[in-house]
Amino acid sequence: MKNLKVYDQCEVEGRKFAILVNEEEKRAYEAVWNEDQGDWETDFSYSSIGIDSFNVAGFLDFDKCISEGYTF
C-alpha cells in the first residue's frame, strides 16, 4: 500500500499481520499479508480468515502506536 509503513508486525497461525502507519496523516491500520497480491491488505475481517483478533492483538503494540499520536 502506498504511503504506508510497517510500524509493527507479527505472525499468528502462519499468517503475517501488521500495524501500518501513514506518518503524514498520523493514521494507523491493521493489515494482513496477502500472498496472492504480495502486499498488505487492510480491508479484511479476522473471522473470514479464521483467526481470533485477540491472538493478534497480543503481539502488536497498539498502545505504543496510539501513544505516538496515531489513530486507527
MIPA-916996 format. One record per atom (N, C-alpha, C, O, CB): x, y, z; atom name; residue number from 1. Coordinates in steps of 0.1 Angstrom, whole numbers. Atoms other than C-alpha are relative to their C-alpha. Glycine has a CB too. Layout:
BEGIN
{pt {X; Y; Z}; CA; NUM}
...
END
This chain:
BEGIN
{pt {8; -12; 0}; N; 1}
{pt {0; 0; 0}; CA; 1}
{pt {9; 12; 0}; C; 1}
{pt {19; 13; 7}; O; 1}
{pt {-10; 0; 12}; CB; 1}
{pt {-8; -12; 1}; N; 2}
{pt {13; 34; -9}; CA; 2}
{pt {-1; 9; 12}; C; 2}
{pt {-11; 10; 19}; O; 2}
{pt {-5; 8; -12}; CB; 2}
{pt {-1; -9; -11}; N; 3}
{pt {24; 59; 17}; CA; 3}
{pt {-2; -6; 14}; C; 3}
{pt {-3; 1; 24}; O; 3}
{pt {-10; 11; -1}; CB; 3}
{pt {1; 6; -13}; N; 4}
{pt {21; 33; 45}; CA; 4}
{pt {13; -8; 3}; C; 4}
{pt {19; -14; -6}; O; 4}
{pt {-12; -10; 0}; CB; 4}
{pt {-12; 7; -4}; N; 5}
{pt {50; 19; 65}; CA; 5}
{pt {-4; -9; 11}; C; 5}
{pt {-13; -7; 19}; O; 5}
{pt {10; 11; 5}; CB; 5}
{pt {3; 10; -10}; N; 6}
{pt {51; -11; 87}; CA; 6}
{pt {5; 6; 13}; C; 6}
{pt {17; 9; 15}; O; 6}
{pt {8; -14; -3}; CB; 6}
{pt {-4; -5; -13}; N; 7}
{pt {51; 0; 123}; CA; 7}
{pt {3; -11; 9}; C; 7}
{pt {13; -10; 17}; O; 7}
{pt {-12; 8; 6}; CB; 7}
{pt {-2; 12; -9}; N; 8}
{pt {49; -34; 140}; CA; 8}
{pt {-6; -12; -8}; C; 8}
{pt {-15; -10; -16}; O; 8}
{pt {-6; 1; 14}; CB; 8}
{pt {5; 11; 7}; N; 9}
{pt {44; -69; 127}; CA; 9}
{pt {2; -13; 8}; C; 9}
{pt {10; -13; 17}; O; 9}
{pt {6; -2; -14}; CB; 9}
{pt {-1; 13; -7}; N; 10}
{pt {39; -105; 139}; CA; 10}
{pt {-5; -11; -9}; C; 10}
{pt {-11; -8; -20}; O; 10}
{pt {-8; 1; 13}; CB; 10}
{pt {5; 12; 7}; N; 11}
{pt {30; -140; 127}; CA; 11}
{pt {-9; -8; 10}; C; 11}
{pt {-4; -11; 21}; O; 11}
{pt {11; -8; -6}; CB; 11}
{pt {9; 8; -8}; N; 12}
{pt {0; -159; 141}; CA; 12}
{pt {-6; -10; -9}; C; 12}
{pt {-12; -8; -19}; O; 12}
{pt {-11; 9; 6}; CB; 12}
{pt {5; 11; 7}; N; 13}
{pt {-10; -193; 129}; CA; 13}
{pt {4; 0; -15}; C; 13}
{pt {-4; -3; -23}; O; 13}
{pt {-16; 0; 1}; CB; 13}
{pt {-6; 0; 13}; N; 14}
{pt {12; -190; 99}; CA; 14}
{pt {-4; 12; -9}; C; 14}
{pt {0; 12; -21}; O; 14}
{pt {-5; -12; -7}; CB; 14}
{pt {3; -12; 7}; N; 15}
{pt {-2; -156; 88}; CA; 15}
{pt {7; 12; 5}; C; 15}
{pt {9; 13; 17}; O; 15}
{pt {-16; 2; 0}; CB; 15}
{pt {-7; -12; -4}; N; 16}
{pt {16; -123; 88}; CA; 16}
{pt {-10; 12; 2}; C; 16}
{pt {-19; 14; -6}; O; 16}
{pt {10; 4; -10}; CB; 16}
{pt {8; -11; -3}; N; 17}
{pt {-1; -93; 105}; CA; 17}
{pt {8; 12; 3}; C; 17}
{pt {20; 10; 7}; O; 17}
{pt {-10; -3; 12}; CB; 17}
{pt {-8; -12; -3}; N; 18}
{pt {10; -57; 109}; CA; 18}
{pt {-9; 12; 4}; C; 18}
{pt {-21; 12; 1}; O; 18}
{pt {8; 4; -12}; CB; 18}
{pt {5; -14; -1}; N; 19}
{pt {2; -22; 120}; CA; 19}
{pt {7; 8; -10}; C; 19}
{pt {19; 9; -10}; O; 19}
{pt {1; 6; 15}; CB; 19}
{pt {-6; -9; 10}; N; 20}
{pt {7; 1; 91}; CA; 20}
{pt {-3; 14; 3}; C; 20}
{pt {-14; 17; 8}; O; 20}
{pt {-5; -4; -15}; CB; 20}
{pt {3; -14; -3}; N; 21}
{pt {10; 38; 95}; CA; 21}
{pt {3; 9; -12}; C; 21}
{pt {12; 7; -20}; O; 21}
{pt {9; 5; 12}; CB; 21}
{pt {-2; -11; 10}; N; 22}
{pt {7; 69; 73}; CA; 22}
{pt {5; 11; 9}; C; 22}
{pt {-2; 17; 17}; O; 22}
{pt {-13; 4; -8}; CB; 22}
{pt {-7; -9; -9}; N; 23}
{pt {32; 92; 90}; CA; 23}
{pt {-5; 15; -2}; C; 23}
{pt {-6; 22; 8}; O; 23}
{pt {15; 0; -2}; CB; 23}
{pt {5; -14; 3}; N; 24}
{pt {18; 124; 73}; CA; 24}
{pt {-13; 2; 7}; C; 24}
{pt {-16; 13; 12}; O; 24}
{pt {0; 2; -15}; CB; 24}
{pt {14; -1; -5}; N; 25}
{pt {-18; 118; 83}; CA; 25}
{pt {-2; -5; 15}; C; 25}
{pt {-12; -3; 21}; O; 25}
{pt {-10; -7; -9}; CB; 25}
{pt {1; 6; -13}; N; 26}
{pt {-10; 101; 116}; CA; 26}
{pt {-11; -10; 2}; C; 26}
{pt {-18; -11; 12}; O; 26}
{pt {-1; 10; 11}; CB; 26}
{pt {10; 11; 0}; N; 27}
{pt {-33; 72; 107}; CA; 27}
{pt {6; -13; 1}; C; 27}
{pt {17; -15; -5}; O; 27}
{pt {-9; 1; -13}; CB; 27}
{pt {-5; 13; -1}; N; 28}
{pt {-28; 36; 115}; CA; 28}
{pt {-11; -10; -4}; C; 28}
{pt {-23; -8; -3}; O; 28}
{pt {4; -3; 15}; CB; 28}
{pt {9; 10; 6}; N; 29}
{pt {-43; 4; 100}; CA; 29}
{pt {5; -14; 4}; C; 29}
{pt {17; -16; 5}; O; 29}
{pt {-1; 1; -15}; CB; 29}
{pt {-4; 14; -2}; N; 30}
{pt {-44; -33; 109}; CA; 30}
{pt {0; -6; -14}; C; 30}
{pt {-8; -2; -23}; O; 30}
{pt {-10; -7; 9}; CB; 30}
{pt {-1; 6; 13}; N; 31}
{pt {-33; -54; 80}; CA; 31}
{pt {4; -15; 1}; C; 31}
{pt {10; -19; 11}; O; 31}
{pt {11; 8; -8}; CB; 31}
{pt {-4; 14; 2}; N; 32}
{pt {-28; -90; 69}; CA; 32}
{pt {7; -1; -13}; C; 32}
{pt {4; 6; -23}; O; 32}
{pt {-12; -10; 1}; CB; 32}
{pt {-8; 2; 12}; N; 33}
{pt {-2; -101; 43}; CA; 33}
{pt {-8; -8; -10}; C; 33}
{pt {-13; -19; -6}; O; 33}
{pt {13; -6; 3}; CB; 33}
{pt {7; 7; 10}; N; 34}
{pt {-19; -111; 11}; CA; 34}
{pt {10; -7; -10}; C; 34}
{pt {17; 0; -18}; O; 34}
{pt {-10; 9; -8}; CB; 34}
{pt {-10; 7; 8}; N; 35}
{pt {3; -138; -5}; CA; 35}
{pt {-2; 2; -15}; C; 35}
{pt {7; 3; -23}; O; 35}
{pt {0; -15; 4}; CB; 35}
{pt {3; -1; 15}; N; 36}
{pt {-15; -136; -39}; CA; 36}
{pt {4; 13; -6}; C; 36}
{pt {8; 13; -17}; O; 36}
{pt {-15; -3; -2}; CB; 36}
{pt {-3; -13; 5}; N; 37}
{pt {-10; -99; -43}; CA; 37}
{pt {14; 5; 4}; C; 37}
{pt {19; 14; -2}; O; 37}
{pt {-10; 10; 5}; CB; 37}
{pt {-13; -4; -4}; N; 38}
{pt {23; -97; -25}; CA; 38}
{pt {0; 14; 7}; C; 38}
{pt {9; 22; 5}; O; 38}
{pt {10; 0; -11}; CB; 38}
{pt {2; -13; -6}; N; 39}
{pt {11; -67; -4}; CA; 39}
{pt {-9; -2; 12}; C; 39}
{pt {-15; -12; 14}; O; 39}
{pt {-6; 10; -10}; CB; 39}
{pt {8; 0; -11}; N; 40}
{pt {-6; -58; 28}; CA; 40}
{pt {-15; 3; -3}; C; 40}
{pt {-17; 11; -12}; O; 40}
{pt {5; 10; 11}; CB; 40}
{pt {14; -3; 2}; N; 41}
{pt {-44; -59; 29}; CA; 41}
{pt {-6; 5; 13}; C; 41}
{pt {-5; -1; 23}; O; 41}
{pt {-8; -14; -4}; CB; 41}
{pt {6; -6; -12}; N; 42}
{pt {-62; -36; 53}; CA; 42}
{pt {-16; -2; 0}; C; 42}
{pt {-22; 1; 11}; O; 42}
{pt {3; 15; 0}; CB; 42}
{pt {15; 2; 0}; N; 43}
{pt {-98; -44; 42}; CA; 43}
{pt {-2; -15; 1}; C; 43}
{pt {-4; -23; -9}; O; 43}
{pt {-6; 5; -14}; CB; 43}
{pt {2; 14; -3}; N; 44}
{pt {-103; -78; 59}; CA; 44}
{pt {-7; -1; 13}; C; 44}
{pt {-8; 8; 21}; O; 44}
{pt {13; -8; 0}; CB; 44}
{pt {6; 3; -13}; N; 45}
{pt {-121; -94; 88}; CA; 45}
{pt {7; -13; 5}; C; 45}
{pt {10; -22; -2}; O; 45}
{pt {-16; -3; -1}; CB; 45}
{pt {-7; 12; -6}; N; 46}
{pt {-104; -118; 112}; CA; 46}
{pt {-8; -13; -1}; C; 46}
{pt {-3; -23; -4}; O; 46}
{pt {3; 3; 15}; CB; 46}
{pt {9; 12; 1}; N; 47}
{pt {-134; -142; 111}; CA; 47}
{pt {1; -6; -13}; C; 47}
{pt {0; -18; -15}; O; 47}
{pt {-14; 3; 4}; CB; 47}
{pt {-1; 5; 13}; N; 48}
{pt {-131; -145; 74}; CA; 48}
{pt {13; -8; -3}; C; 48}
{pt {13; -16; -12}; O; 48}
{pt {-2; 11; -11}; CB; 48}
{pt {-13; 8; 2}; N; 49}
{pt {-95; -158; 77}; CA; 49}
{pt {2; -10; 11}; C; 49}
{pt {12; -16; 11}; O; 49}
{pt {11; 10; -1}; CB; 49}
{pt {-1; 10; -10}; N; 50}
{pt {-102; -179; 107}; CA; 50}
{pt {10; 2; 11}; C; 50}
{pt {15; -7; 17}; O; 50}
{pt {3; -13; -6}; CB; 50}
{pt {-9; -4; -11}; N; 51}
{pt {-81; -160; 132}; CA; 51}
{pt {-7; 8; 10}; C; 51}
{pt {-15; 16; 7}; O; 51}
{pt {12; 8; -6}; CB; 51}
{pt {6; -8; -11}; N; 52}
{pt {-91; -147; 166}; CA; 52}
{pt {8; 13; 1}; C; 52}
{pt {20; 13; 3}; O; 52}
{pt {0; -8; 13}; CB; 52}
{pt {-7; -13; -1}; N; 53}
{pt {-83; -110; 167}; CA; 53}
{pt {8; 2; 13}; C; 53}
{pt {18; 10; 13}; O; 53}
{pt {-10; 12; -2}; CB; 53}
{pt {-7; -2; -12}; N; 54}
{pt {-73; -112; 203}; CA; 54}
{pt {14; -7; 0}; C; 54}
{pt {23; -2; 7}; O; 54}
{pt {-8; -6; 12}; CB; 54}
{pt {-13; 7; 1}; N; 55}
{pt {-45; -136; 194}; CA; 55}
{pt {10; 10; -7}; C; 55}
{pt {22; 10; -3}; O; 55}
{pt {-1; -13; -8}; CB; 55}
{pt {-8; -10; 7}; N; 56}
{pt {-31; -109; 170}; CA; 56}
{pt {3; 12; 9}; C; 56}
{pt {15; 16; 10}; O; 56}
{pt {-6; 4; -13}; CB; 56}
{pt {-2; -12; -8}; N; 57}
{pt {-36; -80; 194}; CA; 57}
{pt {10; -2; 11}; C; 57}
{pt {17; 8; 15}; O; 57}
{pt {-14; 4; 6}; CB; 57}
{pt {-10; 3; -10}; N; 58}
{pt {-14; -97; 220}; CA; 58}
{pt {14; 2; -5}; C; 58}
{pt {23; 3; 3}; O; 58}
{pt {-2; -13; 5}; CB; 58}
{pt {-14; 0; 5}; N; 59}
{pt {16; -95; 197}; CA; 59}
{pt {3; 14; -6}; C; 59}
{pt {15; 17; -8}; O; 59}
{pt {1; -10; -11}; CB; 59}
{pt {-3; -13; 6}; N; 60}
{pt {12; -60; 181}; CA; 60}
{pt {-2; 11; 11}; C; 60}
{pt {-10; 10; 19}; O; 60}
{pt {-10; 3; -11}; CB; 60}
{pt {0; -11; -10}; N; 61}
{pt {19; -28; 201}; CA; 61}
{pt {-9; 12; -4}; C; 61}
{pt {-5; 22; -8}; O; 61}
{pt {14; 5; 2}; CB; 61}
{pt {10; -10; 3}; N; 62}
{pt {-13; -9; 196}; CA; 62}
{pt {1; 12; 10}; C; 62}
{pt {0; 24; 5}; O; 62}
{pt {-14; -5; 1}; CB; 62}
{pt {-1; -10; -10}; N; 63}
{pt {-8; 11; 228}; CA; 63}
{pt {11; 10; -3}; C; 63}
{pt {9; 22; -2}; O; 63}
{pt {2; -5; 14}; CB; 63}
{pt {-12; -9; 3}; N; 64}
{pt {26; 25; 218}; CA; 64}
{pt {-4; 8; -13}; C; 64}
{pt {-1; 20; -13}; O; 64}
{pt {13; -9; -3}; CB; 64}
{pt {4; -7; 13}; N; 65}
{pt {12; 34; 183}; CA; 65}
{pt {-9; 11; 3}; C; 65}
{pt {-7; 22; -2}; O; 65}
{pt {-7; -10; -9}; CB; 65}
{pt {10; -10; -4}; N; 66}
{pt {-17; 53; 199}; CA; 66}
{pt {7; 11; 8}; C; 66}
{pt {5; 23; 6}; O; 66}
{pt {-11; -6; 8}; CB; 66}
{pt {-7; -10; -8}; N; 67}
{pt {6; 70; 224}; CA; 67}
{pt {9; 9; -9}; C; 67}
{pt {12; 20; -4}; O; 67}
{pt {9; -7; 11}; CB; 67}
{pt {-8; -8; 9}; N; 68}
{pt {27; 83; 195}; CA; 68}
{pt {-9; 9; -9}; C; 68}
{pt {-4; 15; -18}; O; 68}
{pt {9; -9; -9}; CB; 68}
{pt {9; -9; 7}; N; 69}
{pt {-4; 101; 181}; CA; 69}
{pt {-7; -6; -12}; C; 69}
{pt {-14; 2; -19}; O; 69}
{pt {7; 11; -4}; CB; 69}
{pt {7; 6; 12}; N; 70}
{pt {-17; 76; 155}; CA; 70}
{pt {-14; -4; 5}; C; 70}
{pt {-17; -7; 16}; O; 70}
{pt {7; -12; -5}; CB; 70}
{pt {13; 5; -3}; N; 71}
{pt {-54; 69; 153}; CA; 71}
{pt {-4; -11; -10}; C; 71}
{pt {1; -11; -22}; O; 71}
{pt {-10; 12; -1}; CB; 71}
{pt {4; 12; 8}; N; 72}
{pt {-70; 37; 139}; CA; 72}
{pt {-13; 3; -7}; C; 72}
{pt {-18; -5; -14}; O; 72}
{pt {-1; -13; 8}; CB; 72}
END
